[in-house]
Amino acid sequence: MEALAHPFICCINWPLQAPRLQDVEAGFFSMYGDIEVDKPQYRSNFKINSLFVSGSIRQAVNEGRADYVPVFLSEIPELFKRKNTAARCGDRSGFSSRCPRLFVLWALRSISPDQPVNTAEYVIAQVNPQVPRTHGDGMIPVSRFHAMVWQETPLQEVRFDEKVGEVEMQIGRLVAELTEDRSTLQMGIGSIPDAVLRCLGNHKDLGVHTEMFSDGLLDLIENGVVNNRYKKIHPNKTVSGFALGTRRLYDFVDDNPAFAFLDIDYVNEASVIKRNDRVVAINSAIEVDLTGQVCADSIGTYHYSGVGGQMDFMRGAALSKYGKPIIALSSRTQKGVSRIVPLLKPGAGVTTTRAHAHYVVTEYGVAFLWGKNLRQRSHALINIAHPDDREILERASWERFKVFED
């Protein structure tokens, strides 16, 4: 189990410890699988603050048994430094190295590679020999740990290619058309980013500087499409904060010097991101209103995910020379509800502001919003909405902006 706690705790089986633990604050980020301690019977034992609402914690957050802290991914290390909390993950070499999906745990140190683990009162390493040994700035001598717990368990595996259909592939093709050779990619994980990667096979000399990646990137690396040759910073290396995918991915990054897993407050810092030219940031959303406001973390008041690093890279790509910040989403949900909407649902969070939105892509086309007034934005977004939803959107546009879609 990957988790933080304050007071700090790292147990092989938390539920067995629950009767003797009271009011323990547990800080989570992206969790997969059954975490157990979010169940109602442990409410008095664990106070959960989640920095991202992933599937494992979603029900607990929305039922009031856990809390959600909206925060930019790039700011999480500073948040925990100020709370005087730190944690680590061990590897087989006698040092600690960054683990897939555990970048937040690693980042909770004093933030310089030569001064690790100075903020926690007690630091426990959970050692799993199945965790890949990664290269980057995350090596810590085992002498820095107060205790170590051995737990050899298979890593969580997730496949995203099974969810890619024709809608996602059409979005992927349109995003690929926007992507120039020698671009530097940032992409999330999911069906749309995976579809985009499938459509980049004919590109040349791409680089990667991303907060996260999955299996979809591996074929492009093996085929030489991604070689990182023309990146201005960290050339010849794929830079990331963490990875999530299948065993193939974990074996690929294991002790592979072509990857640099770096602190997330560095990877996601806009002033760092912009140093590469042609940064293409590909992020998704739940809905986009007719002015370009992007909601990516909630369905109305229902918390679905989190702020994450979307704004970090949307801003970084916008500042990059020839950069392209892209929001890619299907025109409708699986239930047939339009994702291009007159107004965001009441209570919905604005993840990316309308001033930061540049490109919005659906399977019906590309809307370029940057520098356009509200009427022009409305017109562009209606053009990429589902055809059956355009009449309603046109009426809403007329009522608000006194403009019809042509």
C-alpha positions as CSV (number, residue, x, y, z in Angstrom):
1,M,0.0,0.0,0.0
2,E,1.4,3.4,-1.0
3,A,0.3,6.1,1.5
4,L,1.4,8.9,3.7
5,A,0.4,9.5,7.2
6,H,0.7,12.1,9.9
7,P,1.7,10.8,12.4
8,F,3.8,8.9,9.9
9,I,2.8,5.2,9.5
10,C,3.6,2.6,6.9
11,C,2.1,-0.9,7.7
12,I,1.9,-4.0,5.7
13,N,-1.7,-4.5,6.8
14,W,-3.3,-1.3,8.0
15,P,-6.7,-2.9,8.9
16,L,-5.0,-5.2,11.4
17,Q,-3.5,-2.2,13.1
18,A,-6.7,-0.1,13.0
19,P,-8.0,-1.0,16.6
20,R,-5.0,0.6,18.2
21,L,-4.7,3.6,15.9
22,Q,-6.8,6.6,16.4
23,D,-7.0,9.9,14.4
24,V,-4.2,9.1,12.1
25,E,-4.1,11.5,9.2
26,A,-3.4,9.6,5.9
27,G,-2.5,11.6,2.8
28,F,-3.1,9.9,-0.5
29,F,-2.5,10.8,-4.1
30,S,-3.4,8.5,-7.0
31,M,-4.5,5.2,-5.6
32,Y,-5.3,1.9,-7.4
33,G,-7.0,-1.2,-5.9
34,D,-8.8,-1.6,-2.6
35,I,-7.1,0.6,0.0
36,E,-9.4,-0.8,2.8
37,V,-8.8,2.0,5.3
38,D,-11.4,4.2,3.6
39,K,-14.2,2.0,4.6
40,P,-16.8,3.3,7.2
41,Q,-15.6,1.0,10.0
42,Y,-12.2,2.8,10.0
43,R,-13.6,6.3,10.1
44,S,-12.4,7.0,13.7
45,N,-9.0,5.4,13.0
46,F,-7.9,7.2,9.8
47,K,-8.6,10.8,8.7
48,I,-8.0,10.7,4.9
49,N,-6.9,13.8,2.9
50,S,-6.6,12.9,-0.7
51,L,-4.7,15.1,-3.1
52,F,-6.3,13.4,-6.1
53,V,-9.7,11.7,-6.3
54,S,-8.9,8.4,-8.1
55,G,-11.3,5.5,-8.3
56,S,-10.2,3.8,-5.1
57,I,-11.0,6.8,-3.0
58,R,-13.9,8.4,-5.0
59,Q,-16.8,6.9,-3.1
60,A,-15.3,7.8,0.3
61,V,-14.7,11.4,-0.7
62,N,-18.2,11.9,-2.1
63,E,-19.8,10.3,0.9
64,G,-17.9,12.5,3.3
65,R,-15.6,9.8,4.7
66,A,-12.5,11.3,3.2
67,D,-11.5,14.8,2.1
68,Y,-10.1,16.2,-1.2
69,V,-7.3,18.8,-1.3
70,P,-7.2,20.7,-4.6
71,V,-3.6,21.5,-5.4
72,F,-1.4,21.8,-8.4
73,L,0.8,18.7,-8.8
74,S,3.9,20.9,-9.0
75,E,3.1,22.4,-5.5
76,I,2.6,19.1,-3.6
77,P,6.2,18.8,-2.5
78,E,6.1,22.3,-1.1
79,L,2.8,21.6,0.6
80,F,4.3,18.7,2.5
81,K,7.5,20.4,3.2
82,R,5.6,23.0,5.1
83,K,3.7,20.3,6.9
84,N,7.0,18.7,7.9
85,T,6.2,15.3,6.5
86,A,8.3,13.0,4.4
87,A,8.4,9.5,3.0
88,R,10.4,7.1,0.8
89,C,10.4,3.9,-1.1
90,G,13.3,1.4,-1.1
91,D,14.9,-0.7,-3.7
92,R,17.2,-3.7,-3.9
93,S,20.4,-1.8,-4.3
94,G,20.7,-0.4,-0.8
95,F,19.5,3.0,-2.0
96,S,16.0,4.4,-2.5
97,S,14.8,5.2,-6.0
98,R,11.6,6.6,-7.3
99,C,8.8,4.1,-7.7
100,P,6.0,4.2,-10.3
101,R,3.1,6.2,-8.9
102,L,5.0,7.1,-5.8
103,F,6.5,10.4,-6.9
104,V,4.7,12.3,-4.3
105,L,6.1,10.1,-1.6
106,W,9.6,10.7,-2.9
107,A,9.1,14.4,-3.4
108,L,8.3,14.9,0.3
109,R,11.9,15.4,1.2
110,S,13.9,18.5,1.8
111,I,14.0,18.8,-2.0
112,S,17.7,18.6,-2.7
113,P,19.3,15.3,-3.7
114,D,22.2,15.9,-1.3
115,Q,19.8,16.6,1.7
116,P,17.3,13.8,1.7
117,V,14.8,13.0,4.4
118,N,15.3,15.9,6.8
119,T,11.6,16.8,7.4
120,A,10.1,13.6,8.9
121,E,10.4,12.6,12.5
122,Y,10.3,9.0,11.6
123,V,10.8,7.4,8.1
124,I,9.9,3.9,7.2
125,A,10.8,2.3,3.8
126,Q,8.5,-0.3,2.3
127,V,10.8,-2.5,0.3
128,N,9.4,-4.4,-2.7
129,P,11.9,-6.2,-5.0
130,Q,9.3,-6.1,-7.8
131,V,9.5,-2.3,-8.0
132,P,11.7,-1.1,-10.9
133,R,15.0,0.6,-10.1
134,T,14.8,4.0,-11.8
135,H,17.4,6.5,-12.7
136,G,17.1,10.2,-11.8
137,D,17.6,12.3,-8.8
138,G,16.1,10.0,-6.2
139,M,18.8,8.0,-4.5
140,I,18.9,7.8,-0.7
141,P,21.3,5.7,1.5
142,V,19.4,3.2,3.5
143,S,21.0,4.7,6.6
144,R,18.5,7.5,6.4
145,F,15.6,5.2,7.2
146,H,14.5,4.5,10.8
147,A,12.9,1.2,9.8
148,M,12.4,-0.9,6.7
149,V,9.5,-3.3,5.9
150,W,9.8,-6.0,3.4
151,Q,6.7,-6.7,1.3
152,E,7.1,-8.6,-2.0
153,T,3.9,-8.1,-3.9
154,P,3.0,-7.7,-7.6
155,L,2.7,-4.2,-8.8
156,Q,-0.7,-2.8,-9.8
157,E,-1.1,-3.2,-13.6
158,V,-3.4,-1.1,-15.7
159,R,-4.1,-1.3,-19.4
160,F,-5.5,1.6,-21.4
161,D,-5.4,0.3,-24.9
162,E,-8.5,-1.8,-24.3
163,K,-10.6,1.4,-24.1
164,V,-9.5,2.9,-27.4
165,G,-12.3,3.0,-30.0
166,E,-12.8,4.9,-33.2
167,V,-13.8,8.2,-31.5
168,E,-10.5,8.1,-29.5
169,M,-8.6,7.3,-32.7
170,Q,-10.1,10.2,-34.6
171,I,-9.1,12.5,-31.8
172,G,-5.7,11.0,-31.9
173,R,-5.3,11.6,-35.6
174,L,-6.3,15.3,-35.2
175,V,-3.9,15.8,-32.3
176,A,-1.2,14.1,-34.3
177,E,-1.8,16.6,-37.2
178,L,-1.1,19.4,-34.7
179,T,2.1,17.8,-33.5
180,E,5.2,18.8,-35.5
181,D,8.4,16.8,-35.8
182,R,10.9,17.6,-33.0
183,S,8.1,18.4,-30.6
184,T,8.3,17.6,-26.9
185,L,5.3,15.7,-25.6
186,Q,3.4,15.8,-22.3
187,M,0.5,13.3,-22.1
188,G,-1.5,11.9,-19.4
189,I,-2.6,8.3,-19.2
190,G,-5.9,7.0,-20.5
191,S,-7.6,6.1,-23.8
192,I,-7.2,9.4,-25.6
193,P,-3.5,9.9,-24.8
194,D,-2.9,6.3,-25.8
195,A,-4.8,6.9,-29.1
196,V,-2.6,10.0,-29.8
197,L,0.6,8.0,-29.3
198,R,-0.7,5.3,-31.8
199,C,-1.1,8.1,-34.4
200,L,2.5,9.4,-34.1
201,G,4.3,6.5,-35.8
202,N,5.2,8.6,-38.8
203,H,6.7,11.5,-36.9
204,K,10.4,12.1,-36.4
205,D,12.6,13.1,-33.5
206,L,10.0,13.5,-30.8
207,G,11.0,14.2,-27.2
208,V,9.2,13.5,-23.9
209,H,9.0,15.7,-20.8
210,T,5.9,14.6,-19.0
211,E,4.5,14.1,-15.5
212,M,3.4,10.5,-16.3
213,F,3.3,7.9,-19.0
214,S,2.1,4.4,-19.8
215,D,2.8,1.6,-22.2
216,G,1.6,3.6,-25.2
217,L,5.0,5.4,-25.3
218,L,7.1,2.3,-25.5
219,D,6.6,1.4,-29.1
220,L,7.5,5.0,-30.2
221,I,10.7,4.7,-28.2
222,E,11.6,1.3,-29.6
223,N,10.9,2.5,-33.2
224,G,13.1,5.6,-32.8
225,V,10.2,8.0,-33.2
226,V,10.9,9.3,-29.6
227,N,14.6,9.8,-29.3
228,N,14.7,13.1,-27.3
229,R,17.5,14.3,-29.6
230,Y,16.3,17.9,-30.0
231,K,15.2,18.7,-26.5
232,K,16.9,21.8,-25.0
233,I,17.0,20.3,-21.5
234,H,17.8,16.7,-20.7
235,P,18.5,15.7,-24.3
236,N,18.5,12.0,-25.1
237,K,16.4,11.2,-22.0
238,T,12.7,10.7,-21.4
239,V,11.9,12.8,-18.4
240,S,8.9,11.9,-16.2
241,G,7.7,12.0,-12.6
242,F,6.1,8.6,-12.6
243,A,4.7,5.8,-14.7
244,L,1.7,3.5,-14.6
245,G,1.0,0.5,-16.9
246,T,1.7,-3.2,-17.3
247,R,4.6,-5.4,-16.4
248,R,6.1,-4.6,-19.8
249,L,6.4,-1.0,-18.8
250,Y,7.9,-1.7,-15.4
251,D,10.5,-4.1,-17.0
252,F,11.3,-1.5,-19.7
253,V,12.1,1.3,-17.2
254,D,13.9,-1.0,-14.8
255,D,17.6,0.2,-14.5
256,N,17.2,2.0,-17.9
257,P,19.4,5.1,-18.1
258,A,17.4,6.5,-21.0
259,F,14.7,7.5,-18.4
260,A,15.1,10.3,-15.8
261,F,12.5,10.2,-13.1
262,L,12.8,13.6,-11.5
263,D,11.1,15.6,-8.7
264,I,7.6,16.6,-9.7
265,D,8.1,20.2,-8.5
266,Y,10.8,20.4,-11.2
267,V,9.2,18.3,-13.9
268,N,5.9,20.3,-13.7
269,E,7.4,23.7,-13.2
270,A,6.3,26.0,-16.1
271,S,9.6,27.8,-16.2
272,V,11.3,24.4,-16.8
273,I,8.7,23.1,-19.3
274,K,8.9,26.2,-21.5
275,R,12.7,25.7,-22.0
276,N,11.9,23.0,-24.6
277,D,10.6,24.2,-27.9
278,R,7.4,22.9,-29.4
279,V,6.0,21.5,-26.2
280,V,2.7,19.7,-27.0
281,A,0.7,19.2,-23.8
282,I,-2.2,16.8,-24.2
283,N,-4.8,16.8,-21.4
284,S,-8.4,15.8,-21.2
285,A,-11.5,17.1,-19.5
286,I,-15.0,16.3,-18.3
287,E,-16.7,19.3,-20.0
288,V,-15.8,22.6,-21.6
289,D,-18.2,25.6,-21.6
290,L,-18.8,28.0,-24.6
291,T,-16.3,30.5,-23.3
292,G,-13.5,27.9,-23.0
293,Q,-13.6,27.1,-19.3
294,V,-12.4,23.6,-18.7
295,C,-13.6,21.3,-15.9
296,A,-11.5,18.2,-15.4
297,D,-11.9,17.2,-11.8
298,S,-15.6,17.1,-11.0
299,I,-19.1,16.4,-12.4
300,G,-20.9,19.3,-10.8
301,T,-20.3,18.9,-7.1
302,Y,-19.4,15.2,-7.5
303,H,-15.6,14.9,-7.1
304,Y,-14.2,12.6,-9.9
305,S,-10.5,13.2,-10.2
306,G,-8.2,16.1,-9.2
307,V,-6.4,19.2,-10.4
308,G,-3.2,17.2,-11.0
309,G,-0.7,18.7,-13.4
310,Q,-3.1,19.9,-16.2
311,M,-2.5,23.6,-15.5
312,D,1.2,23.2,-14.9
313,F,1.6,21.9,-18.5
314,M,-1.1,24.0,-20.1
315,R,0.8,27.1,-19.0
316,G,4.3,25.6,-19.6
317,A,3.3,24.6,-23.2
318,A,1.8,28.0,-23.8
319,L,5.1,29.7,-22.8
320,S,7.1,27.3,-24.9
321,K,8.3,28.5,-28.4
322,Y,5.8,27.1,-30.9
323,G,4.1,25.2,-28.0
324,K,0.6,23.9,-28.2
325,P,-1.5,23.3,-25.0
326,I,-4.3,20.9,-26.0
327,I,-7.5,19.8,-24.3
328,A,-8.7,16.6,-26.0
329,L,-12.1,15.1,-25.2
330,S,-14.9,13.2,-26.9
331,S,-17.9,15.3,-27.9
332,R,-20.2,13.2,-25.8
333,T,-20.0,10.9,-22.8
334,Q,-20.8,7.2,-23.1
335,K,-24.3,8.1,-22.0
336,G,-24.7,10.6,-24.8
337,V,-24.4,13.8,-22.8
338,S,-22.6,16.7,-24.5
339,R,-19.2,17.6,-23.2
340,I,-19.4,21.0,-24.9
341,V,-21.9,22.8,-22.7
342,P,-23.4,26.3,-22.5
343,L,-22.5,26.5,-18.8
344,L,-20.5,24.3,-16.5
345,K,-22.6,22.3,-14.1
346,P,-23.3,24.1,-10.8
347,G,-20.5,23.3,-8.4
348,A,-18.1,22.2,-11.1
349,G,-14.5,23.2,-10.7
350,V,-12.6,25.2,-13.3
351,T,-9.3,23.4,-13.8
352,T,-8.1,25.4,-16.8
353,T,-9.3,28.9,-17.1
354,R,-10.6,30.3,-20.4
355,A,-7.6,32.6,-20.5
356,H,-5.3,29.5,-20.5
357,A,-7.3,27.5,-23.0
358,H,-5.7,27.4,-26.5
359,Y,-6.7,24.2,-28.4
360,V,-9.8,22.1,-27.8
361,V,-10.1,18.9,-29.9
362,T,-13.0,16.5,-30.3
363,E,-13.6,13.8,-32.9
364,Y,-15.3,16.6,-35.0
365,G,-12.4,19.0,-35.3
366,V,-10.1,21.5,-33.6
367,A,-11.2,24.7,-32.0
368,F,-8.4,27.3,-31.5
369,L,-9.5,29.7,-28.8
370,W,-6.4,31.7,-27.8
371,G,-6.8,35.4,-28.6
372,K,-10.5,35.0,-29.6
373,N,-13.4,36.9,-28.1
374,L,-16.2,35.1,-26.3
375,R,-18.5,35.1,-29.4
376,Q,-15.7,33.7,-31.6
377,R,-14.9,31.0,-29.0
378,S,-18.6,30.0,-28.8
379,H,-18.7,29.7,-32.6
380,A,-15.5,27.6,-32.7
381,L,-16.6,25.2,-29.9
382,I,-20.1,24.7,-31.4
383,N,-18.4,23.6,-34.6
384,I,-16.6,20.7,-32.8
385,A,-19.6,19.6,-30.7
386,H,-21.7,16.6,-31.6
387,P,-24.0,17.5,-34.5
388,D,-27.1,16.6,-32.5
389,D,-26.1,19.0,-29.8
390,R,-25.4,22.0,-31.9
391,E,-28.9,23.4,-32.1
392,I,-29.1,23.7,-28.3
393,L,-25.7,25.2,-28.1
394,E,-26.6,27.7,-30.8
395,R,-29.6,28.8,-28.9
396,A,-27.5,29.2,-25.7
397,S,-24.9,31.2,-27.7
398,W,-27.6,33.5,-29.0
399,E,-29.1,34.1,-25.6
400,R,-25.7,34.9,-24.1
401,F,-23.7,36.5,-26.9
402,K,-26.3,37.4,-29.5
403,V,-24.6,35.3,-32.1
404,F,-25.7,32.4,-34.2
405,E,-23.4,29.5,-35.3
406,D,-23.0,29.6,-39.1
